[in-house]
């Protein structure tokens, strides 16, 4: 059974700390390891393999949803800006016919795409 890297690293760190703290414990552990070499673990001590698929699937779905939300917000902003520009341009054309002033923020004559 393989363990994730982080768990192996923590176990090695704990092993080094125990070896440094009690050399007699190291000798006893090496004798125990020699005696139990080749034996399999009892059934109750064996864990089923961990499946990372559900976690990865949820993360992938969340990432896709976030990307779609970001695109949707950007598209909505772009549409809103385009509608504002179109309204301002139409208002400029209408106000020219009536002879009234265009609203604040409207496209000026130099900026107007219709010249």
C-alpha positions, 0 to 999 in steps of 0.5 A: 500500500502506498501512502501520499508523500506528505504522510511518508514525510511525517512518518520519516520525521517522527522516526528520526525524532524517536531514533534521536530520543531513544537509541534503545528503542531503535535496537528493539525495533530492528529486532522486531522488524527482523522477526516479522519480515515476510509476514502479512498484516492482519485483515483488520489492520489493512485499509482499503485503497483510497480513491482520489477520483471523487475529490478530483472530480469535485475540484474539476467541476468547481474549477469549470463552474468558476471559469464559466461564471467568470466568462458569464460576468465578463460577457454580461459586462461587455453586453452592458457596455455595448448597450450603453454605447449604442444608447448614447450613439442613438441619443446623439443622433436623435438629439441632433435632429431635435437640436437638444443637448446630448446626455452627459457621457454621450459620445461626442461628434469626433468619437461617433462612428457615424461621423 
